[in-house]
Amino acid sequence: MILSNAGFLSLSLGLISSFAVFLCTVLNIKKNLLNLEKKIYKFLTLQFFFVVIGFFILLYTFIISDFSNETVYNNSHSTKPLFYKVTGLWGNHEGSLLLWLLVLTSFILFFFFSSKDEPKNFRLYTVIFHQIIVIGFFIFVLKTSNPFDIIFPVPPEGLGLNPILQDPALAIHPPILYVGYVGTSIIFASALSAMVTGYVNNLWAKNLKKWVLISWTFLTGGILLGSIWAYYELGWGGFWFWDPVENISLIPWLSLTALLHCISTLEKRDLFKNWSIILSIVTFMFSVTGTFLVRSGILNSVHTFANDPSRGIYILIFLFVLIFISFVIFLVFENKNLENKKEIFFLSKETSVLINNWFMIYFLSVVLIGTVYPIFLDVITSEKISVGPPFYNKLLIPFLVPFFLFMSVGPSMSWIKTNLKFKANYIYYFLLTSFATIITIYFLTQKDFLLIILIFSLVFLSIKTLTNFFKNNTNHAQNLSHLGFAMLMLSILFNSVSSTEIIKNIKVGESFISKNEKITFEEIKTNEKKNYSSIIGTFEVKNKNNKIIKLYPEIRVYNQPVIATSEAAIKTTLFKDRFITINLIKDEQLFNVRYQNKPFMIWIWISTLIIIFGGTFAIFSKKKNYL
């Protein structure tokens, strides 16, 4: 109890420090005193320090299984391995918000420390706008989501952590994802500050771009880890299912991608000021909207944390306050600071960036509508519907071909104006792409027209991007990310058209055939671990060449809470995954077996890692432009 009281006191002092930062910053703008700026830095440090103290107190209560703390009681158990006691801190609503607050306070401290060369008023206004966010989250944590609530009398045991969260990939998934989300808060505050101080120019774009890249790279990594976890832990046998919370992470990623291209154009050509400001604002708004949807409990998803209406109402009000502030500032300062009178030629890199933004906003709109439409329909008519892959495939796939083609030629265009002179090497690109497409289609089972042109456009993008590596003054960071994206789309395409699945109800000793493979259910055995017991199946997979592999799927029964989960067994090779899950359905003798062949799964992960590496390379690159 003493620890929980100390943790609550620490967060309360952090809130007081936040108000001190806000007041000192306002006074500094009015009086322009040097000692006040030093006080801002000290209070920012104190703010961060108190959050760190609170974070480590909560961490320690999880480690020692202090069940007088309600958060620990609800999300831990004494038999849990130490690793999952630690990661259980952010495997719940209260702890995850404390982690969010930790990232928020660390980012503003780092911004203030690293932006000494930028205009003073810009820095101060950025702190003011960011502190509004920080104070809002402090109040949210302390009033509705206190991680240090006390239980008395102290229960002897905790309720445990949801078993599907007891996984290494998901353990590191939230911190990485949160860095991506919370990084958008600096982008948001910087955009409002730049409008107020008249600093929307190429220097602002240059300095802001590192924050965009950091958020974009970490958000990509967080989405990747979540996708890998869902693939093997949930037993769905896929990498993306258009789950509402998956979509919530994809929406700010699309917005950040558009912003990254836009801000680079602003840096190079002093164009797209309005676009850059709007995207900076809406990207953070989408992050907060995602927080509202996840925390309010109105989404039906395996990812949701809470279903307390008061929490959802608080975030919704907070979101409206931020939107109102942004709207007023944009209306007041838009005409004064964001005018653009430069001519844009059709055949130019600027136009290609603009078209890229149009595509990104369209994709974003489709995902947003598909995610929130069922919510509004439920509220208005009480009718419950789910929006699945057919909706997204029908609205997104036809627009991918022109998007891939523009993505291929855009980086080769020149700033200001591109010479229309025909280049003979495009003939070679076309012939090579056609040949590669024909070879690829030959090995695929499906051969419809849309598939052919999708493959052609992606192969063309891959070849064109590869050739860009050998040009002078090329942008390797951009080329890496574009190549990774082309590989990702090709891998997804091949995976979707060539995957096979068979579901059988069989007993031990029986076999079934899947294409050219014979799968035999050889035996089952049991195993006892500290926090669960398991039934492990042994399957022999024999192909037409009599090559044999063994797969060992599990059914785990966790002790606290008592929940059964199905653990997939996956055999990964360079070209395909063999994926199998089992579920007990009758008298411990009849098992439901799901066996899948998933081509090119590993290339989905590898290509996303290449995208992340491209973003990381861009963060540390000394080149002045990223386009």
C-alpha positions as CSV (number, residue, x, y, z in Angstrom):
1,M,0.0,0.0,0.0
2,I,2.9,2.3,0.8
3,L,4.2,1.8,-2.7
4,S,0.9,2.6,-4.3
5,N,0.5,5.7,-2.3
6,A,4.1,6.8,-3.3
7,G,3.3,6.1,-6.9
8,F,0.1,8.2,-6.8
9,L,2.0,11.0,-5.0
10,S,4.7,10.9,-7.7
11,L,2.1,11.3,-10.5
12,S,0.4,14.1,-8.6
13,L,3.8,15.9,-8.4
14,G,4.2,15.3,-12.1
15,L,0.9,17.0,-12.7
16,I,2.0,20.0,-10.6
17,S,5.2,20.1,-12.5
18,S,3.3,20.2,-15.8
19,F,1.3,23.2,-14.6
20,A,4.6,24.9,-13.6
21,V,6.0,24.2,-17.0
22,F,2.9,25.7,-18.6
23,L,2.9,28.9,-16.4
24,C,6.6,29.4,-16.8
25,T,6.4,29.1,-20.6
26,V,3.5,31.6,-20.8
27,L,5.4,34.1,-18.5
28,N,8.5,33.6,-20.6
29,I,6.7,34.6,-23.8
30,K,5.3,37.7,-22.1
31,K,8.5,38.8,-20.2
32,N,11.3,37.2,-22.2
33,L,13.4,36.4,-19.1
34,L,16.4,34.0,-19.5
35,N,16.0,32.5,-16.0
36,L,12.4,31.5,-16.8
37,E,13.7,29.4,-19.7
38,K,16.1,27.6,-17.4
39,K,13.1,27.0,-15.0
40,I,11.1,25.5,-17.9
41,Y,13.9,23.0,-18.5
42,K,14.1,22.2,-14.8
43,F,10.3,21.7,-14.5
44,L,10.3,19.5,-17.7
45,T,13.0,17.4,-16.1
46,L,11.0,17.2,-12.9
47,Q,7.9,16.3,-14.8
48,F,9.7,13.4,-16.5
49,F,11.4,12.3,-13.3
50,F,8.1,12.0,-11.4
51,V,6.6,9.9,-14.2
52,V,9.7,7.7,-14.3
53,I,9.4,7.2,-10.5
54,G,5.7,6.3,-10.8
55,F,6.5,3.9,-13.7
56,F,9.2,2.0,-11.8
57,I,7.0,1.9,-8.6
58,L,4.3,0.2,-10.6
59,L,6.8,-2.1,-12.2
60,Y,8.2,-3.1,-8.8
61,T,4.7,-3.9,-7.5
62,F,4.2,-6.2,-10.5
63,I,7.5,-7.9,-9.9
64,I,6.9,-8.6,-6.2
65,S,3.2,-9.4,-6.8
66,D,1.8,-6.7,-4.5
67,F,-1.9,-7.5,-4.8
68,S,-2.8,-4.5,-2.6
69,N,-2.5,-2.6,-5.9
70,E,-5.7,-3.1,-7.9
71,T,-3.9,-3.0,-11.3
72,V,-1.5,-5.7,-10.2
73,Y,-4.4,-7.8,-8.8
74,N,-6.4,-7.5,-12.0
75,N,-3.5,-8.3,-14.3
76,S,-0.9,-10.5,-12.6
77,H,-0.5,-13.7,-10.6
78,S,2.3,-15.0,-8.4
79,T,2.9,-18.0,-10.8
80,K,3.5,-15.8,-13.8
81,P,7.1,-15.9,-15.2
82,L,9.1,-12.7,-14.3
83,F,9.1,-11.6,-17.9
84,Y,5.3,-11.5,-18.1
85,K,5.1,-9.8,-14.7
86,V,7.2,-7.0,-16.2
87,T,5.3,-6.8,-19.5
88,G,2.0,-7.1,-17.6
89,L,2.5,-3.5,-16.6
90,W,1.5,-2.3,-20.0
91,G,-0.8,-5.2,-20.8
92,N,-3.7,-3.4,-19.3
93,H,-5.5,0.0,-19.6
94,E,-4.0,1.8,-16.6
95,G,-0.4,0.6,-17.1
96,S,-0.5,1.3,-20.8
97,L,-1.6,4.9,-20.2
98,L,1.2,5.3,-17.7
99,L,3.6,4.1,-20.4
100,W,2.0,6.6,-22.8
101,L,2.5,9.4,-20.3
102,L,6.2,8.3,-19.9
103,V,6.8,8.6,-23.6
104,L,4.9,12.0,-23.8
105,T,7.0,13.6,-21.1
106,S,10.3,12.2,-22.4
107,F,9.6,13.4,-25.9
108,I,8.9,17.0,-24.9
109,L,12.0,17.1,-22.7
110,F,14.1,15.8,-25.6
111,F,12.5,18.3,-28.0
112,F,13.2,21.3,-25.7
113,F,16.8,20.1,-25.2
114,S,17.5,19.4,-28.9
115,S,15.8,22.5,-30.4
116,K,18.1,25.2,-29.0
117,D,18.9,26.5,-32.5
118,E,15.3,27.1,-33.4
119,P,13.4,30.4,-32.8
120,K,12.7,30.9,-29.1
121,N,9.0,31.7,-29.4
122,F,8.5,28.6,-31.7
123,R,10.0,26.4,-29.0
124,L,8.0,28.0,-26.2
125,Y,4.7,27.8,-28.0
126,T,5.4,24.1,-28.9
127,V,5.9,23.4,-25.2
128,I,2.6,25.2,-24.4
129,F,0.6,23.2,-26.9
130,H,2.3,20.0,-25.9
131,Q,1.7,20.6,-22.2
132,I,-2.0,20.9,-22.9
133,I,-1.8,17.3,-24.1
134,V,0.4,16.2,-21.2
135,I,-1.9,17.8,-18.6
136,G,-4.9,16.2,-20.2
137,F,-3.3,12.8,-20.0
138,F,-2.2,13.4,-16.4
139,I,-5.7,14.2,-15.4
140,F,-7.1,11.3,-17.4
141,V,-4.7,8.9,-15.6
142,L,-5.2,10.3,-12.1
143,K,-9.0,10.7,-12.3
144,T,-10.3,7.8,-14.4
145,S,-7.4,5.4,-14.8
146,N,-5.3,5.5,-11.7
147,P,-2.8,2.6,-11.8
148,F,-2.3,3.0,-8.0
149,D,-5.8,2.3,-6.7
150,I,-5.6,0.2,-3.5
151,I,-7.5,-2.9,-2.5
152,F,-8.2,-3.7,1.2
153,P,-8.3,-6.3,2.5
154,V,-5.4,-7.5,0.4
155,P,-6.4,-10.6,-1.7
156,P,-4.0,-13.6,-1.5
157,E,-3.7,-14.0,-5.3
158,G,-4.2,-12.0,-8.5
159,L,-6.6,-12.6,-11.4
160,G,-3.7,-13.1,-13.8
161,L,-3.0,-11.7,-17.3
162,N,-4.9,-12.6,-20.4
163,P,-3.1,-15.6,-21.8
164,I,-3.0,-14.3,-25.3
165,L,-1.0,-11.3,-24.1
166,Q,1.6,-13.7,-22.5
167,D,3.8,-13.7,-25.6
168,P,7.2,-12.2,-26.4
169,A,6.1,-10.3,-29.6
170,L,3.2,-8.7,-27.9
171,A,5.3,-7.9,-24.8
172,I,7.4,-5.4,-26.8
173,H,4.7,-4.5,-29.3
174,P,3.0,-1.8,-27.1
175,P,6.1,0.3,-26.2
176,I,7.2,0.4,-29.9
177,L,3.7,1.3,-31.1
178,Y,3.3,4.0,-28.4
179,V,6.5,5.7,-29.5
180,G,4.9,5.9,-33.0
181,Y,1.6,7.2,-31.6
182,V,3.0,9.6,-29.1
183,G,5.6,11.0,-31.5
184,T,2.7,12.6,-33.4
185,S,2.1,14.8,-30.3
186,I,5.3,16.7,-31.0
187,I,4.3,17.0,-34.7
188,F,0.9,18.4,-33.6
189,A,2.3,20.9,-31.1
190,S,5.0,22.0,-33.5
191,A,2.5,22.6,-36.3
192,L,0.3,24.8,-34.1
193,S,3.3,26.7,-32.8
194,A,4.7,27.2,-36.3
195,M,1.4,28.7,-37.4
196,V,1.2,31.1,-34.4
197,T,4.8,32.2,-34.8
198,G,4.9,32.4,-38.6
199,Y,7.6,29.7,-38.8
200,V,5.9,27.5,-41.5
201,N,8.9,27.3,-43.8
202,N,11.6,25.0,-45.1
203,L,13.6,25.3,-41.8
204,W,10.6,24.2,-39.8
205,A,10.1,21.3,-42.2
206,K,13.7,20.2,-42.0
207,N,13.6,20.1,-38.2
208,L,10.1,18.5,-38.0
209,K,11.0,15.7,-40.5
210,K,13.1,13.8,-37.9
211,W,10.0,13.6,-35.7
212,V,7.9,12.4,-38.6
213,L,10.5,9.8,-39.4
214,I,10.8,8.6,-35.8
215,S,7.0,8.2,-35.5
216,W,6.6,6.6,-38.9
217,T,9.4,4.1,-38.3
218,F,8.3,3.1,-34.8
219,L,4.6,2.9,-35.9
220,T,5.6,0.6,-38.7
221,G,7.6,-1.6,-36.3
222,G,4.7,-1.7,-33.9
223,I,2.3,-2.8,-36.6
224,L,4.7,-5.5,-37.8
225,L,5.0,-7.0,-34.3
226,G,1.3,-6.9,-33.8
227,S,0.8,-8.6,-37.2
228,I,3.4,-11.4,-36.4
229,W,1.7,-11.9,-33.0
230,A,-1.8,-12.3,-34.5
231,Y,-0.4,-14.7,-37.1
232,Y,0.9,-17.3,-34.8
233,E,-0.9,-16.6,-31.5
234,L,-4.5,-16.1,-32.5
235,G,-4.4,-19.1,-34.8
236,W,-6.0,-17.1,-37.7
237,G,-3.2,-18.1,-40.0
238,G,-2.8,-14.7,-41.6
239,F,-1.1,-11.4,-41.2
240,W,-4.0,-8.9,-41.5
241,F,-7.7,-9.3,-40.8
242,W,-9.0,-5.7,-41.0
243,D,-9.7,-6.0,-37.3
244,P,-10.9,-2.5,-36.1
245,V,-7.9,-2.0,-33.8
246,E,-5.5,-3.0,-36.6
247,N,-7.2,-0.4,-38.7
248,I,-6.8,2.2,-36.0
249,S,-3.0,1.8,-36.2
250,L,-3.0,1.8,-40.0
251,I,-4.9,5.2,-40.3
252,P,-2.2,7.4,-38.6
253,W,0.4,5.4,-40.5
254,L,-1.2,6.4,-43.9
255,S,-1.4,10.0,-42.7
256,L,2.2,10.0,-41.5
257,T,3.3,8.6,-44.9
258,A,1.5,11.4,-46.7
259,L,3.0,13.9,-44.3
260,L,6.6,12.6,-44.8
261,H,6.4,13.2,-48.5
262,C,4.7,16.6,-48.0
263,I,7.1,17.9,-45.4
264,S,10.0,16.9,-47.7
265,T,8.5,19.0,-50.5
266,L,8.1,21.9,-48.1
267,E,11.7,21.7,-47.1
268,K,12.9,21.5,-50.7
269,R,10.5,23.9,-52.5
270,D,8.7,25.8,-49.8
271,L,5.4,24.3,-51.1
272,F,2.4,22.5,-49.5
273,K,2.3,24.5,-46.3
274,N,-1.4,23.9,-45.8
275,W,-1.1,20.2,-46.6
276,S,1.8,19.9,-44.1
277,I,-0.1,21.7,-41.3
278,I,-3.3,19.8,-41.8
279,L,-1.6,16.4,-42.0
280,S,0.4,17.2,-38.9
281,I,-2.8,18.0,-37.0
282,V,-5.0,15.2,-38.2
283,T,-2.3,12.6,-37.7
284,F,-2.2,13.2,-34.0
285,M,-6.0,13.5,-33.9
286,F,-6.2,10.0,-35.4
287,S,-3.9,8.7,-32.7
288,V,-6.2,10.2,-30.0
289,T,-9.2,8.9,-31.8
290,G,-7.7,5.5,-31.8
291,T,-7.1,5.8,-28.1
292,F,-10.8,6.8,-27.6
293,L,-12.1,3.8,-29.7
294,V,-9.8,1.3,-27.9
295,R,-10.3,2.6,-24.4
296,S,-14.1,3.3,-24.6
297,G,-14.9,-0.3,-25.3
298,I,-17.2,0.5,-28.2
299,L,-15.0,-1.6,-30.5
300,N,-15.4,-5.4,-30.6
301,S,-11.8,-6.6,-30.9
302,V,-9.3,-8.9,-29.2
303,H,-7.1,-5.8,-28.8
304,T,-9.4,-3.6,-26.7
305,F,-8.4,-2.7,-23.2
306,A,-11.4,-1.3,-21.4
307,N,-15.2,-0.8,-21.5
308,D,-15.6,2.0,-19.0
309,P,-17.9,4.7,-20.6
310,S,-16.5,7.4,-18.3
311,R,-13.0,6.9,-19.8
312,G,-14.4,7.1,-23.3
313,I,-16.3,10.3,-22.6
314,Y,-13.2,11.9,-21.1
315,I,-11.1,11.2,-24.1
316,L,-13.9,12.3,-26.5
317,I,-14.2,15.6,-24.7
318,F,-10.4,16.0,-24.7
319,L,-10.3,15.2,-28.4
320,F,-13.0,17.9,-29.1
321,V,-11.0,20.4,-27.1
322,L,-7.9,19.7,-29.2
323,I,-9.8,19.8,-32.4
324,F,-11.4,23.2,-31.4
325,I,-8.0,24.7,-30.5
326,S,-6.5,23.5,-33.8
327,F,-9.5,24.8,-35.8
328,V,-9.4,28.2,-34.3
329,I,-5.6,28.6,-34.7
330,F,-5.8,27.4,-38.3
331,L,-8.6,29.8,-39.2
332,V,-6.8,32.8,-37.5
333,F,-3.3,32.2,-39.0
334,E,-4.0,30.3,-42.2
335,N,-4.1,33.3,-44.5
336,K,-1.2,35.1,-42.8
337,N,1.4,32.4,-42.8
338,L,0.4,29.6,-45.2
339,E,0.1,31.4,-48.6
340,N,1.7,29.6,-51.6
341,K,2.0,31.4,-54.9
342,K,4.6,29.2,-56.6
343,E,3.6,27.6,-59.9
344,I,3.5,23.8,-60.0
345,F,4.2,22.1,-63.3
346,F,2.3,18.9,-64.1
347,L,5.4,16.9,-64.9
348,S,7.4,17.5,-61.7
349,K,8.3,15.8,-58.5
350,E,5.9,18.2,-56.7
351,T,3.0,16.9,-58.7
352,S,4.0,13.3,-58.0
353,V,4.0,14.0,-54.3
354,L,0.6,15.7,-54.5
355,I,-0.8,12.7,-56.4
356,N,0.8,10.4,-53.8
357,N,-1.1,12.4,-51.1
358,W,-4.4,12.0,-52.9
359,F,-4.0,8.3,-53.0
360,M,-3.0,8.1,-49.3
361,I,-6.0,10.2,-48.3
362,Y,-8.3,8.0,-50.3
363,F,-6.9,4.8,-48.8
364,L,-7.1,6.4,-45.3
365,S,-10.7,7.4,-45.9
366,V,-11.7,3.9,-47.0
367,V,-10.1,2.4,-43.9
368,L,-11.7,5.1,-41.6
369,I,-15.2,4.6,-43.0
370,G,-14.9,0.8,-42.8
371,T,-13.9,1.1,-39.2
372,V,-16.3,3.7,-37.8
373,Y,-19.4,3.1,-40.0
374,P,-20.4,0.0,-38.0
375,I,-20.1,2.1,-34.8
376,F,-22.4,4.9,-36.1
377,L,-24.9,2.4,-37.6
378,D,-25.1,0.6,-34.2
379,V,-25.7,3.9,-32.4
380,I,-28.3,5.2,-34.8
381,T,-30.2,2.0,-35.7
382,S,-28.9,-0.6,-33.1
383,E,-28.0,-2.7,-36.1
384,K,-24.7,-4.6,-35.8
385,I,-22.6,-5.2,-38.9
386,S,-19.0,-6.1,-39.5
387,V,-17.0,-4.8,-42.4
388,G,-14.6,-7.4,-43.7
389,P,-12.0,-8.0,-46.4
390,P,-14.5,-7.9,-49.4
391,F,-15.3,-4.2,-48.6
392,Y,-11.6,-3.2,-48.5
393,N,-10.6,-5.3,-51.5
394,K,-13.3,-3.9,-53.7
395,L,-12.5,-0.2,-52.8
396,L,-8.7,-0.4,-52.5
397,I,-7.4,-2.9,-55.1
398,P,-8.5,-1.1,-58.3
399,F,-6.6,2.0,-57.2
400,L,-3.4,0.2,-56.3
401,V,-2.2,-0.1,-60.0
402,P,-2.1,3.6,-60.8
403,F,-0.6,4.2,-57.3
404,F,2.2,1.7,-57.9
405,L,2.9,3.2,-61.3
406,F,3.1,6.8,-60.0
407,M,5.3,5.5,-57.1
408,S,7.6,4.0,-59.8
409,V,8.1,7.2,-61.9
410,G,7.7,9.9,-59.2
411,P,11.2,9.6,-57.6
412,S,12.8,9.9,-61.1
413,M,11.1,13.2,-61.8
414,S,12.9,16.5,-61.4
415,W,12.0,19.3,-59.1
416,I,10.1,22.3,-60.7
417,K,9.8,20.8,-64.2
418,T,10.6,17.4,-65.8
419,N,11.8,17.2,-69.4
420,L,9.3,15.4,-71.5
421,K,12.0,13.9,-73.6
422,F,11.4,10.2,-74.0
423,K,14.0,8.0,-72.4
424,A,14.9,4.8,-74.3
425,N,15.7,2.9,-71.1
426,Y,12.0,2.8,-70.3
427,I,11.7,0.4,-73.2
428,Y,14.0,-2.0,-71.4
429,Y,12.1,-1.5,-68.1
430,F,8.9,-2.4,-69.9
431,L,10.3,-5.5,-71.7
432,L,12.0,-6.7,-68.5
433,T,8.8,-6.2,-66.5
434,S,6.7,-8.0,-69.1
435,F,9.0,-11.0,-69.1
436,A,9.2,-11.2,-65.3
437,T,5.4,-10.9,-65.1
438,I,4.8,-13.7,-67.7
439,I,7.2,-16.0,-65.7
440,T,5.5,-15.1,-62.4
441,I,1.9,-15.7,-63.7
442,Y,3.0,-19.1,-65.2
443,F,3.6,-20.4,-61.6
444,L,0.4,-19.0,-60.1
445,T,-2.9,-20.9,-59.9
446,Q,-5.0,-17.8,-60.6
447,K,-4.6,-15.8,-63.8
448,D,-7.3,-13.1,-63.9
449,F,-6.7,-9.7,-65.6
450,L,-6.6,-7.6,-62.4
451,L,-4.0,-10.0,-60.9
452,I,-1.8,-9.7,-64.0
453,I,-1.8,-5.9,-64.1
454,L,-1.2,-5.8,-60.3
455,I,1.9,-8.0,-60.7
456,F,3.1,-6.0,-63.7
457,S,2.9,-2.7,-61.8
458,L,4.6,-4.1,-58.7
459,V,7.4,-5.7,-60.8
460,F,7.9,-2.5,-62.6
461,L,8.1,-0.6,-59.3
462,S,10.7,-3.1,-58.0
463,I,12.8,-2.9,-61.1
464,K,12.6,0.9,-61.3
465,T,13.5,1.2,-57.6
466,L,16.4,-1.2,-57.9
467,T,17.9,0.8,-60.8
468,N,17.6,4.0,-58.7
469,F,20.3,2.6,-56.3
470,F,22.9,2.9,-59.1
471,K,22.2,6.5,-60.0
472,N,24.2,9.5,-58.8
473,N,22.9,11.4,-55.8
474,T,20.3,8.8,-55.2
475,N,18.3,8.6,-52.0
476,H,19.1,5.2,-50.5
477,A,16.7,5.6,-47.6
478,Q,13.8,6.3,-49.9
479,N,14.8,3.5,-52.3
480,L,15.0,1.0,-49.4
481,S,11.6,1.9,-48.2
482,H,10.1,1.8,-51.7
483,L,11.7,-1.5,-52.5
484,G,10.5,-3.0,-49.2
485,F,7.0,-1.7,-50.0
486,A,7.1,-3.3,-53.4
487,M,8.3,-6.6,-52.0
488,L,5.6,-6.4,-49.3
489,M,2.8,-6.0,-51.8
490,L,4.2,-8.8,-54.0
491,S,4.5,-11.1,-51.0
492,I,0.9,-10.3,-49.9
493,L,-0.4,-10.8,-53.4
494,F,1.4,-14.2,-53.9
495,N,0.3,-15.3,-50.4
496,S,-3.3,-14.4,-51.0
497,V,-3.7,-16.2,-54.3
498,S,-1.7,-19.3,-53.5
499,S,-2.6,-20.1,-49.9
500,T,-4.4,-23.4,-49.2
501,E,-6.3,-24.6,-46.2
502,I,-7.9,-27.8,-45.0
503,I,-9.9,-28.4,-41.8
504,K,-10.5,-31.9,-40.5
505,N,-11.9,-33.5,-37.4
506,I,-9.7,-36.5,-36.7
507,K,-8.4,-38.8,-34.0
508,V,-4.9,-39.8,-33.0
509,G,-3.5,-42.2,-35.6
510,E,-5.6,-40.9,-38.5
511,S,-4.3,-39.1,-41.6
512,F,-5.6,-36.7,-44.3
513,I,-4.3,-35.4,-47.6
514,S,-3.7,-31.7,-48.5
515,K,-2.6,-31.3,-52.1
516,N,0.6,-33.3,-52.4
517,E,1.1,-33.8,-48.7
518,K,0.0,-36.5,-46.3
519,I,-0.6,-35.3,-42.7
520,T,-0.7,-37.9,-40.0
521,F,-1.7,-37.3,-36.4
522,E,0.8,-39.5,-34.6
523,E,0.3,-38.9,-30.9
524,I,-0.5,-36.5,-28.1
525,K,1.4,-35.8,-24.9
526,T,1.0,-33.5,-21.9
527,N,3.3,-31.0,-20.3
528,E,3.2,-28.9,-17.1
529,K,4.6,-25.4,-16.9
530,K,4.6,-22.9,-14.1
531,N,1.5,-21.0,-15.3
532,Y,-0.2,-23.5,-17.7
533,S,-0.6,-27.1,-18.7
534,S,-0.6,-28.2,-22.3
535,I,-1.7,-30.9,-24.7
536,I,0.9,-31.2,-27.4
537,G,0.1,-33.0,-30.7
538,T,2.7,-34.6,-32.9
539,F,2.0,-34.4,-36.7
540,E,4.0,-35.9,-39.5
541,V,3.9,-34.1,-42.8
542,K,5.1,-36.1,-45.8
543,N,5.4,-34.7,-49.3
544,K,5.4,-36.5,-52.7
545,N,9.1,-36.9,-52.4
546,N,8.8,-38.6,-49.1
547,K,10.4,-35.7,-47.3
548,I,9.1,-35.6,-43.7
549,I,8.8,-32.8,-41.2
550,K,7.3,-32.8,-37.7
551,L,4.9,-30.2,-36.3
552,Y,3.9,-29.8,-32.7
553,P,0.8,-27.7,-32.1
554,E,-0.5,-27.2,-28.6
555,I,-3.6,-26.6,-26.6
556,R,-2.7,-24.7,-23.4
557,V,-4.8,-24.3,-20.3
558,Y,-3.7,-21.4,-18.2
559,N,-4.1,-21.6,-14.4
560,Q,-5.0,-17.9,-13.8
561,P,-7.3,-17.0,-15.4
562,V,-8.4,-20.5,-16.5
563,I,-8.5,-20.1,-20.2
564,A,-7.6,-22.5,-23.0
565,T,-5.7,-21.2,-26.0
566,S,-4.6,-22.9,-29.2
567,E,-0.9,-22.5,-30.0
568,A,0.0,-22.9,-33.7
569,A,3.0,-24.9,-34.9
570,I,4.7,-23.3,-37.9
571,K,7.5,-24.6,-40.1
572,T,9.0,-21.7,-42.0
573,T,11.0,-22.0,-45.1
574,L,12.2,-19.5,-47.7
575,F,9.1,-19.9,-49.9
576,K,6.3,-21.0,-47.6
577,D,5.0,-21.7,-44.1
578,R,3.3,-24.9,-43.0
579,F,0.8,-23.8,-40.3
580,I,-1.2,-26.2,-38.1
581,T,-3.5,-25.7,-35.1
582,I,-5.6,-28.2,-33.1
583,N,-8.6,-27.8,-30.8
584,L,-10.2,-30.5,-28.7
585,I,-13.9,-30.9,-29.5
586,K,-15.1,-34.1,-28.0
587,D,-14.2,-36.3,-25.1
588,E,-10.4,-35.6,-25.5
589,Q,-10.3,-37.9,-28.5
590,L,-11.6,-36.0,-31.5
591,F,-9.6,-33.0,-32.5
592,N,-10.3,-30.2,-35.0
593,V,-7.2,-29.8,-37.1
594,R,-6.6,-26.8,-39.3
595,Y,-3.7,-27.1,-41.7
596,Q,-2.5,-24.3,-44.1
597,N,0.2,-23.7,-46.6
598,K,1.1,-20.0,-46.6
599,P,3.5,-19.1,-49.4
600,F,6.0,-16.2,-49.0
601,M,5.0,-15.4,-45.3
602,I,8.6,-14.8,-44.3
603,W,8.9,-12.3,-47.1
604,I,6.1,-10.3,-45.7
605,W,8.1,-9.8,-42.5
606,I,11.4,-9.3,-44.3
607,S,10.0,-6.7,-46.6
608,T,8.5,-4.8,-43.7
609,L,11.9,-4.9,-42.0
610,I,13.4,-3.4,-45.1
611,I,10.8,-0.5,-44.9
612,I,11.8,0.0,-41.3
613,F,15.5,0.0,-42.1
614,G,14.8,2.6,-44.8
615,G,13.1,4.8,-42.2
616,T,15.9,4.3,-39.7
617,F,18.5,5.1,-42.4
618,A,16.7,8.3,-43.2
619,I,16.7,9.4,-39.5
620,F,20.4,9.2,-39.3
621,S,21.2,10.3,-42.9
622,K,22.8,13.6,-43.4
623,K,21.2,14.2,-46.7
624,K,19.0,17.3,-46.8
625,N,16.1,15.8,-48.6
626,Y,14.3,12.4,-48.5
627,L,12.7,12.5,-51.9
